[in-house]
Amino acid sequence: MDVSEMLIYGVGLLAQLLFSARILIQWVKSEKAGRVLSPASFWTTSLLASILLMTYGALRNDIVIVGGQLVSYFIYVRNIKLKHVWEGLSWPLRWGALLFPFAATGWLLWSDTYSFSYIMEHSKVSGALIAWGGAGQFIFTMRFVYQWWCSERLQESVIPLGFWVISLTGSLMIMSYAVLRLDPVLFLGQIFGVVAYTRNFMLGLREQRSAPKPSTTS
């Protein structure tokens, strides 16, 4: 492995470390509260990790990784706004954050070296495997669409029980893709998540069961 490959893997590992850190922070705070919380640090760390992971995906010519981050990226931004943190950032940071995914995608798809046609033509990954990995990323992304929908209904950032079910499903699919893709960064990034998703599901289920039932009396 040469220096450039080490740097690429370093970016990916740092991204996965931040993704794991956000879950750890959220998990610890939820354990203390005895219920599932949605701290602002979860969303700000998610945004930073997503920037790094998209960079890693582009450098590794992996359209699955880059595409899998696009939707959730803007949901992170929306949750940061709901947490009233976005307004406190300087305008260069806000505009840079908003423009980054477009710049990364454009560089990946239309540059001479990393064009979409080049990736598909020279990829060592079969079409079926790309489809499986893409499906896993799609499901993994849908958890944030579901979370966004629930948060918009309440006009506050919340993490519903279904979020953890969808997370587990997508995470297990991505882990299997990572094994077949021989991608240690993706695999290691999902191991801790599976444990945290399971525990948060248990906390959410307990909270749901202990919630007072609505009165049926008139």
N, C-alpha and C positions, 0 to 999 in steps of 0.2 A: 504493500500500500504506500503510494507516494504522498508527498506533503499536501498536494491539492485534495486528494481523496480524504485524508485525515481531517482537513479543514471542513470539507463538506459534511462528513459524518459528525464533526464537532458541532456544527450549526444545528444539525438534526437532533443530536442528543441534548443540546441545550434547550431546544424547543420542547422536547418530550419531558425534560426535567421541569420546565416551567408549567407544563400541562399537569404533571403529577403534583407539583407544589400547590397549584390552585385547588386541586381536589383535596389535598391534605389539609390545607387551611380551612376549606369549607367543611370538611369532615370533622375536624377538631372543634370548630365553632358549633356545628350542629350537635355533636355529642354533648357539649357543655350545656346547650340549650334544651336538649332532649327532643329536638324537632329539626326538620330540614330547613336550613337558612340559605339565603342568597346574598352573601356579603359582596360589597363593592370590589374588594380585592380579587374575588373570583373572576370578575369580568375584565378588570384591567390587566391581570396576569394572562388571561385567555387571549386578549388582543395582542399582547407582546409575543406570546408563544406562537400565535397564528402567523404573525409576520415572519418569524424565524422558520416555521415549518414550510410556508410557501416558498421561501428562499431555498430551503433544502430540496424541496420537490422540484423546483425549476433547475437547480444545479444537477440533480440526479436524473433529469429527463423523465420525471414521473408525473404524467398528466392526472393520474388518480389522486395524488397527494394535493396538488395545486387546486384541482377542481373541487376536491372535498372540503376545502377551507373557505371557498368564496361566499357561500350563503351564511354560514355560521359567523364569519368575520363581521358582517354588518349587523348581525343580531347581537354580537358582543358590544358593538358601538351603541346600539339602541338601549341595551341594558345599562351601559355606563351613563347614558342620558337619563334613564329612569332613576338611577341612583344619584343624580344631580352632581356628578363628578366631571362630566364632559365640559360643562361651562367653565370650570376652573382651569382647564388646560389652555395653553397659549395657542393662538391661531395657527402658527406654523405646524405645531404638533397635530392639531385637529385636521388641517388640510392635508398634511403628509399622511396621516392615518387613512383618510378617505381615499386618497389617490393611489396609495401603494398597491392594493390588489389589482387595479387596472394596469398599472405599470408592469407588475410582475407577470400578469397574464399575457400582456402584449409582447413582452420580451421573450416569453416562452414560446408563443405561437407564431410570431412573425419575424424573429431574428433569423439570420442566416444559419446559425449553428443550432439553435433550439426550436426550429419551426415545427409545427404540428405534424407535417408530412414526414419530416426527418425522424421524429420520435416514433411514429407508427411504422415507418419503413425499417428502422434500425433497432427497434426494441427487441430485446431477447424474451419478452413476455408474450405469451400467446393471447389471442383475442379473448378466449374464454376466461383466462385468468384476469385480464383487464376488466372484463365484464363483472366478474365476481368481486374484485376489489372495488370497482365503481359502485356496485350495489351496496357493499358494506359501507362505503363512504357516504352514499346517499342516505341510507338508514341512519347512520351516525349523525349526519347533518340534520335530518328530520327531527331529531330530539330537540334541537334548538328552535326549529320552526314551531314545534308544539309548545315549547317553553315560552316563546315569543307571543304566541296566540293567547296562552293563559295569562301572561303578564299584561298584555294589552287590554284584556277583558277587565282586569282588576286595576289597571293603571298603576301597577307597582311590580317590581322585579321579584318573581317567585319561581321556585323550582318544583313543579308538580310531581306526583308519584310516577306518572307515565314516563317522565323524562328518564328515569333510571332504568325502566324496562327497555325502552328503545336504546339507551346507551349500552346495556349489556348485549343486546342482540347485535348491534352494529360493531361493538368492540370485538366480539368473538369472531365475526366474519373477517374483520380487518386482521386479527391475529393469524387466522388461517392463510390469508392472502400474504402476510408478511413472511410466513414460513415458506410458502411456495416461491415467493419473490426473493428469498434469501436476504431480507432486509432486517438486520438486528435492531435498527432504530425504531421502526414501526412496532416490532414485536415487544421490545422492552417498554415502549411507551404505553402499551395497552395492559401489561400485566398488573400494575398497581391500580389502574383504572377499574379493572374487573372487580377487584376486592372492594374498592371504595363505592362503586356503583351498587354492589350487592348490599353493603352495609347501609347506604343511604336509602335503598329500597326498603330495608327492614325498618329503619327509623320512620320513614314516611308511612309505611303500613301500620306501624304501631300508633302513630299520631292520628291516622285516619280512623282506626278502630276506637281510639279513646275520645274522639271528638263527640260532643253531645249530639244526640239524634234530634232532628227537628220534631217539634210537637205535632201530633196528629189530631189533637182535640180542637174543636171549633170554639 
